Every structure is written in structure tokens, then in C-alpha cells.
Amino acid sequence: MTMDELKQLLEQIIDPTVGKTLKESYGIKHIGYDDEKDVVTLIISIGKLGDDNEKTIRRQIARVVKIDCGFTGLRLQLEESKIYNSITKKDIKFIGIISGKGGVGKSNVAANIAYRLSKKGIRVGMIDADIYGSSLPTILEIPHQTPEYNEEKKIIPIEKDGIEVISTEFFTDPGQPVIWRGSMLNSMLSHFFYDIKWHSDTEYVIIDFPPGTGDIVLDVKNIVPQTKMIIVTTPNVSASHVAVKAGFAVKTLGHDILGVIENMSYYINPINKDKEYIFGKGGGDKVAKNLDTELIAELPINRPKYHQDIYEIDEENGKIYDDIAEFIIFKSNEI
């Protein structure tokens, strides 16, 4: 009996805690063999430890190794899978905010959407996946602090205005850049999705993506393929041109696009109240038509009255963001 043959038999075992085979859940983490002692060493990941299901799967594994395959001994280590106890396996709606290039106000849009959802009594979390240019803590006016851990060694996100936030900015010194390669980015993203103790009643998680379509967009696709995307652009020709490319990229990855938001659409002249199109006109509409989706909103250039970057409902942009939140609730339930 070879290790490959043993693996094939083990892969057919159903993990009763998640209702999937060990092959489907990628539960077999390590197979080793001591030929002198005829002992098989296994590290197996299952959905949950400590109940009757764990006893059941232990017996099934021992039967395959010792009876079906005839090995003398077994050293078995069971681990609890992070994936099956994370938000990725819960009934949560993931909304990704993405842009083709930087400087279009993507993170501001993401934060204001989360704020309006929270104001509607919806439990919302935010993942700052813009790891190199993380800015959500600054936008939400969260003082620099290091998150705490609970008794399960899960990271407790920082909460502000009813929004739970996790960001690389909490794990670096103030003002210091993040200089990481792809594997480290993937590791941090895995922590954000698998090792955070989000509220049990979280309904929406807003993901603030970095500009463009690099490693992080691909990694998030593997973690939460059900993410619904919103493309942010400005009326500027070059911004809208690159936004179309970003939109086609996320479509290629299989994500649904909820629509397009055009930021910095116009400025209302305080003298004559006319709209002045400082950055051009029609960029958002162009992006929406090219991607066969809809233009959700056109946000004017304004400064918030009460906060640094967040708008309240009695401000024009606040009303628009409230409409955007209503749109997201409707569309994310519809698709």
C-alpha cells in the first residue's frame, strides 16, 4: 500500500462537521510514514473539534489506516479548520469597492457606504484590503491602536460608529510603509478573513480593494468568490478608461458587478448654483455602458460638515450615499 493509495482512501472520508469529504475540504494536511515501525503520521483538518463528530472521524481514519490498509500504527493530529469557522462560510454579503487607478476616492466611497449601512441598523464590517495604501482608519478617524485577542486567539476588530474595521495600519507603526511581497500579502488577507472575531450578527462586509487588478484581487477571489463588486471612477477620461479594464478583470474572475459610482462628478458653483464639470463629464456612464451595468450614482465635490471624510444624512452627499446603501441592500439580495 503506497501513500498515494492511502491518501485516495482517506480523501473519501466525510468530515461530518462540514458535510464534505476530506478531498473537498482540503482536509489532509500531511501524510508521513515510518517504515521501521510501520506507523503512519497524519495531520487532518476538520471543521470542529471536541464533539461526537470528532470521535466518529477518528474511528473512520483509524479503520482506513489499520484495517483497510494494514498499517501497524497511527499517529493522528486533528486540527480545527480556520476556514469553516470563519465569516467566509457564514451568510454574509461581501461588497467589494474597486477602482482602476488610485486617487478617485475609492476608500472614501467604501467608508461612507459602510457608515450609511450602519446607520440603518445593519451590522457591517470593513476589511482594508488596500494593504499598501491603507487609509480606512484615517478616513473613519480611528486613533492608531493595536487590536486585542480573545481567549480563542482571534483578533478583535476595532469598532467605530457601529462599524468593525480591520486594517494593516493597526499592525504597523504610524507613518511607516508596508513593503511586502505577494506571499506576505496573502498571509495578511488570510488573517483578515479567517482569524478575526467579527460580530455573530454581521450582515455585510465591505472590502476596500487596492487600485488595479493585482494579487489581492486574485487572492480574494479564492477566499470569497461570491463578492459583489462596485467600480469607482471619476469623470476623467483616463480614470474611466482604466476603470473599464478593472471591471472586465473582475468579470473574468467571475464576480458580479453591482454597478458604477462616479465620484467627484461636478462642483456646484456657490454663486450661480450651476454644475461645473471640473474633471470632465460622462466617465461613469461610459464605464457602466462598457461593462453592461448601471451607473449607481454621481457624487458631487463637497466637504463634510461634521466629519473629516464622512457625510451625514442632512448633507447632499449623505443623501446620495443613503440611496447607494438602499441600492446595495436591494441588489445584493436580488442577485
Order of alpha helices (4+ residues) and beta strands (2+ residues): alpha-beta-beta-beta-beta-alpha-beta-beta-alpha-beta-alpha-beta-beta-alpha-beta-alpha-beta-alpha-beta-beta-beta-alpha-beta-alpha
